[in-house]
Amino acid sequence: MAIDRIASFVFMLVALAFWLLTRGLSYNGQIFPRLVTIFLFVLSAVMFAQTFFIKHSEQKQTSMSRENLKYIIRAFLVVILWVSFLNILGFIVTSVVCLSVLTLILDLQKFTFNRLITTIAIYAVVVTVFWVIFHKVLLVPLPVGYFI
């Protein structure tokens, strides 16, 4: 379908842009971003190639639709807000809020207060463990804001 071809082409362009942005980094600083960029490019190329080989009836089940587009746009906006507030509020707070909001947006089950509290608690533990491992053990600098 045309929208899958367009989306895969856009993702390949994004991967190329990310690759070009890593040129100014040190060698050790380039390794992980370039691996992720290569992974994004390869998956996008596979998606592009699949648009030529999948039959039209099979493609209806897997292709992007206008109905799903609103969820994609909302999730993209939440991620942009997350990146924008990382240096203001800090890594742990913004990550827990972002992941919780993404779960609320993308979750198909009925929203309840107990599920919200459970989701926030789980993400708080996961993000805190991630922060301890990377910031304290591996000494990777993570964004610090008014909160942790």
Secondary structure as the mmCIF struct_conf table of DSSP 4:
data_model
#
loop_
_struct_conf.conf_type_id
_struct_conf.id
_struct_conf.beg_label_comp_id
_struct_conf.beg_label_asym_id
_struct_conf.beg_label_seq_id
_struct_conf.end_label_comp_id
_struct_conf.end_label_asym_id
_struct_conf.end_label_seq_id
HELX_RH_AL_P HELX_RH_AL_P1 ALA A 2 LEU A 21
HELX_RH_3T_P HELX_RH_3T_P1 THR A 22 GLY A 24
BEND BEND1 LEU A 25 LEU A 25
HELX_RH_AL_P HELX_RH_AL_P2 TYR A 27 PHE A 53
BEND BEND2 ILE A 54 ILE A 54
HELX_RH_AL_P HELX_RH_AL_P3 HIS A 56 THR A 62
BEND BEND3 SER A 63 SER A 63
HELX_RH_AL_P HELX_RH_AL_P4 ARG A 66 LEU A 89
HELX_RH_AL_P HELX_RH_AL_P5 PHE A 91 LEU A 106
BEND BEND4 GLN A 109 GLN A 109
HELX_LH_PP_P HELX_LH_PP_P1 LYS A 110 PHE A 111
HELX_RH_AL_P HELX_RH_AL_P6 PHE A 113 TRP A 131
HELX_RH_PI_P HELX_RH_PI_P1 VAL A 132 VAL A 137
BEND BEND5 LEU A 138 LEU A 138
BEND BEND6 TYR A 146 TYR A 146
#
